[in-house]
Amino acid sequence: MPPMMGNPYLDEDRVPIHALFWNRVTNGLGVRMLQGIGKETGCFILSPGQSESIFEMFNAVLPRYKSAIFKVFDSQIADFPTNAKLCEKLHAKFDELNIPHCFITEEQANVTRMLGKAKADLNVSETFLSLRLDGETFMVTEYEYTETGSKKIGYKSVSLKSSGEVSALLEELLSKNVRYNFLSTLTRTNPWLKKIRKMFPESKLWILDLDLSEDGRDVVLEEMSQWMGDKSYTKYYVLPTTVRNLKIMNTAGESLIDVEVGEALPLTKSIVVPKSVDMVMIYQTDSKAPSVLIEKIEHKCHQTEIIVMIDTDNFATIEYIPVMVPKIGSLRKWLNDETTESKEPFIGFCDNFSVIAVHQNDEDGFKFVNEWNDIDGHTVVYLIKILSMPPDNITIDDRWGFNVTADDEHPVLLEFKAHDGKLTVAEPDFLMALLLKEHIKVIRNVMGEKPDKLGFCILDEKHKDEEKERIKNGLESARKKLKIQCHFADV
């Protein structure tokens, strides 16, 4: 089959072309072109291994296109591992050629077709109904017309096998007394079609096929082209929704951000994650194949805000923004306050990292220690998290890298491999004492002497009072093993 069927230029004059692309055949995109009053249907065949050459051919074919509408979210082209990759390629090519374009969903196309076929004259805040007989299911979607376009406001579905439920739902719909009811069906022989036609006034019911026929595509092409030229023209425009599920999870499988099919666009969702979340899994459904991406988070501060943005064309962008823990940001100021008499080194704990601040002289006051990664701090594994939990109710996290066990004398023991590879166990406060020795070693290198007293503070605001007390008790036990004095401060 040739790579292109139909004339992409229509006639020979230079009238600009408006085009609607849709999924037509396997490895092919149908294109319906509107040029003045002329219309023609063509097809681009993207055979395996030939997609790049077809996209290069676009450079010659497309410059006369004034606008393009893509209804291709169900297209599956062999050269693209997912539909999302195909859409990205089309988007990049039309951007390169500076051709205005947009991507629309099946729902947007169908509702635009319905409204256009009926020449609907909707008032702002007026509602209308889409009724769908599909197999053994009766689906009803309610829309409201707004100044920016029609938006979905409700959805119900019932089994056609339950005649009582269907009848009750139809009575509910009739009571709404809306002016525009659109009934779509795959076959005109469905027995419920005749029943529904009898129930609804003829002047308020429009019956359409489920499939988007050529005249239906013409309505979509004409109306969407007009909207693209004038975004204030929203007569038959339908507000977009998401076509793919997107989930961001940590490595323990816990959901961080969820986006479901059918959410209103544009969309922004975000979450702030601590340093302990150093890797995420991004899962996205797709009409061709789901994709799973594992990304390492390069933490450039204490926390990172993960932001998911999906635009009106269903293109998703994920950003990672550094976030400073407020208490760490204000710690040095607090330590240097003239009312703070204590000059001993301070260790602040937050999530799975710590910061060290040392008073070196009266002029500079307290400063964060560069050797401990300055204000960003250094990782201290998950001991603070473990210390915060009650001994009889420790929730194990697979990311810890060690097992939790116990014996008759020790309610909590951590089992891990030592440097020599041997399996060993230790109490959490013993391991915390080893970590404090590392802190003290860095402090001694900075101060020139070993401190005889340390200040501790808990900087993680998510800890409850009882959790903070357990952490303090664990640190108190650890410092006793090192025979060093300490005090706790609330920042």
Buried (B, 14 or more C-beta within 10 A) or exposed (E): EEBBBBEBBBEEEEBEBBBBBBBBEEBBBBBBBBBEEEBBBBBBBBBEEBBEEBBEBBEEBBEBBBBBBBBBBEBBBBBBEBBBBBBEBBBEBBEEBEBBBBBBBBBBBBBBBBBBBBEBEBEEEBBBBBBBBBEEEBBBBBBBBBEEBBBBEEEEEBEBEEEEBBEEBBEEBBEEEBBBBBBBBEEEEBEBBEEBEEBBEEEBBBBBEEEBEEEBBBBBBBBBBBBBEEEEEBBBBBBBBBBBBBBBBBBEEEEBBEBEEEBEBEBEBEBBBBBBBBEBBBBBBBBBEEBEEEEEBEBEBBBBBBBBBBBBBBBBEBEBEEBEBEBBEEBBEBBBEEEBEEBBBBBBBBBBBBBBBBBBEEEEBBBBBEBBBEBBBBBBBBBBBBBBBEBEEBEEBEBBEBEBEEEEEBEBBBEBEEEEEEEEBBBBBBBBBEBBEEBBEBBEEBBEEEBEEBBBBBBBEEBEEEBBEBBBEBBEBBBEBBEBEBEBBEB
